[in-house]
């Protein structure tokens, strides 16, 4: 059962007294800095924690999470660009060697983009979700033309969302420069929650095959 904050604090005490205590030297090393090799851009969905899915240790992954694991295209000017700022830090400062976009099954953001459920003025208190998932408008047109809007289209939308984020990554000059130099690889994956199956996007057509 999901826990409230009090329950989370109880979990913290178990962590502090057991895992942290048994690996104190490693945590002291991590306190001096981080050197992750991989940036994972994943969905905020509570069911798809990249650290858990990849059985990763502290310090291994630099993680960005947001609705539908989206990367916006590069743009300059004013505004607050949380994803772009974290991306810039990971690529230019931490110099990660790989970026993995990880989509997942039953993604609410992709479902909303597919159904256009946030297009009405009364959907979404601030319009933030509607604006954000509009990044998937082109992907939706492609999916609907090929698959319609049924259950098969949901998975196709989730896969196309990963491809959209990878395409948008390449609009960032510092990403494109490092990729062209062979210093950075862009990858895609998708996690099936019910089956626990990870699919990895292949080169070429970008098909998703079981890992």
N, C-alpha and C positions, 0 to 999 in steps of 0.2 A: 504494500500500500504506500502511496506517496506520503512523505513526511512534511510536517510544517517546519518552521525555522527552529523551534525548540528541538525537534527530532534531528535536524541537521547538526545542531550544536552537540548533541549526544554523539553523533557520528564523528564529529571533529575530535572529541575527547578520545574515542577509540583509536582514531588515526594517530593522534599526537602521542598516545601512550604505547602504541604497538608499532605501526609501520614507520612513523617518523623516528621514533626512538631506536628502532633496529637498524635504521639507515641514516643515522645522524651525520656521518661523515660525508655521504653523498649530498645531503641537503646543504651542508656547509659549503661544499664545492659549488653547488648551483647558486648559492647566494652571491657568488663572485661574478656571475654572468651566465648567459645562455648562448648555446651554439646549435640550435636545431637545424637539421638538414632539410626538413620538409615543412612547407606551409600548407595546411589543410583549410579549405574554405567549405564549410558545412552549414547545414540548416540549423536553426535555433530549436527545432523540434526536440522535446525532452527524451525521445526514444532513440536518438541517433548520436550518441556522444562519441566522437572520433577516438578519444583516448581509450575508451572501453573497447570499441570495435577493433582497434588495431593493437590492443594490449600494450599500449605505449607507457613508457616511464616518464616521470617528470623531467622536463628539459628536452624531450625528443621532438615534440610537435609544437609549432607556432600555429595557433588556431584562430580563425575568424568565423563567427557564426552569425547568420542573419536569416530572415525569411526567405526560404527557397534557395539557399546557398548561391545567391546572385552576386555577380561582379558588375558594377555599372561601367559604361564606357568612360574613357579618359576625358576629363574636361577641366578647364582652368577657370579661375575667377573665384568669386566669393562662395560662401556656403560652408557647411560642415560635412566633410566627406570621410566618414568613419572607416568604411571599407578601403577606400583609396589610401588613406593615411596608414592603416595597418599594413596594406600591401606594399606601399613604398618603404616602410620600415623593414619589413621582412626581406625584401629584395635588395635594397641598397645598403642597409646597415648590417642585418644579420647574414645577408648573402646566402639565402637558402638555395639549394641546388634543384629543388623540385617544388612545383605547386600542384596540389591535388584538389580538384573540385569534386566533392562527394555529395551526390544527390541521394534520394531514398524513396522507398515506396510510401504510399499514402501521404504524400506531401500536401499539406493544406494550402500552401502558397501556390503550388502548381495547379491544384484543383480549382482555386479561386480564379486564377488566370484563365484556365480552360473554360470555366462556366461564366466568366465575367461577372462573378457574384459581387464584386465591389464597385461596379460601374455606376450603380445608382447613387444619387446624392446622399441618401440616408444611410449608406453602408460605410462604416468606419468613422469613428468620432472625429478624426482630424484629416481623413483622406490619405493618411500616410501609407497604409497598406495598398490602396488603389494606385497611388503614384509609384510605389516601389515595384509592384508586380507588372506594371505597364512595360517594364524591361522585357517581359516575355510576350509582348504583343505579336512580334514577328514570328516567334516560335509557335504561338498559338495558331496563326494563320496556316503555317506549314503543316502542323499536326492535324488540324480540322480538315484540311484539304485531303489528307491522306487517310486519316483514321476516324474522322467524325468526332463525336464527343463522348463516346461510351467508355467502359472500363479499360479497353485496350488503349484508348487515347490518353488515359491518365498516365500510364507507364511511359508512353511515347513522349508525353509532355515533360515528364521528369528527366528523361534522357536528353531531350532537346534543350532543356534548361541548362544542363551541364555543358552542352556544346555552346550554348549562348554565352555562358560565363567565360569559357575558354577563348571564344572569339573576342569578347570584350577585353580580356587580359592583354591581348596582342595590340590593343589600341594605346596601351601605356608605353611610352618610349623606353623607359628603363627596363620594362619586361621584354619588349621586342629586341632591344639591344643585347641583353644577356642571352636570350634564346638564340638569336642569330649567331652569337659567338660560341654557342655550345656550352654555356655555363649554367643554363636553366632549362628544365624540361617541364612542359605543361601536360598534366594527366587528368583523366576523368574516371570516376567510379560511381557506383550506385549500390545501395544496400537494401536488400529485401528484408523487412522487419520480421515477418512471420516465419520465413525460412532461415533467416540468419545467413543468407547468401550474399556475398559481395561479388559484383560484376565490375570488370575493369574495361574501360573504353579502349578499343584497339586503334591502331593507326589506320590511315586510309579513310574508309567510310565512317569510322567512329562507331562500329558496332560494340555492344556491351556483352562481354563473354565472362562466364564464371571464372573467378580467380583460382 
